[in-house]
């Protein structure tokens, strides 16, 4: 995923299905090339590279 797409998702509050691996996540914050995400299926949080996030059904 590109940084500008993440900004678009966060700025517009649009509903988007974002994934890391095969797990759905919500983006908590971004910092350069890293995003802090929370996993939808539990309370786990993780710092991941923005390039490793993706949207399904584009």
N, C-alpha and C positions, 0 to 999 in steps of 0.2 A: 504494500500500500504506500502511496505517496503522502508526504507531509501535508501538501495542500488539500488532499482529500480528507484527511483527518480534521484539519481546520474547518473545512466545509461542513462536516458532520457535526462538530462541536458548536460552531457558530449558528447553524440553522436549527439545531435541536430536532433534526429529522430522525425518524426511526430507521436505523440501518442495522443489519445483522453483520456484526464484525466477529471474526474468528481468529484464534491462535491455535495452530494445529487443527484438531477437529472439535475444539471446545469454544462455545460462544463466550465473548468477553464484553465488558464495558470499559471504555477508556476513562481513566481517572485524571491523568495529567500527561503532558508531553514535555520532553526536554531534549532538544536537538534531534538525535536519531533514536531516542529511547522513549517508550511509552510505559507508564505504569497502568496495568490493567487489573481488573477484578474479574474473576470467573463467575459466570451466571449460575453455574450449578453448585457452587459452594462459596465459602468465605475466603478462599485463597486469593492472594494478590501476587503479582510478579512483574518485574521489569523486563520488557521484551523489546527487541528492535522493531521499529515501525515497519521496516520492509518485510517482516515476518507476519504481519497482520493482513487479513484479506476479507473481502466481502463475498458472500455467496449470492448467486443469481444475478450477476451483472451482465 
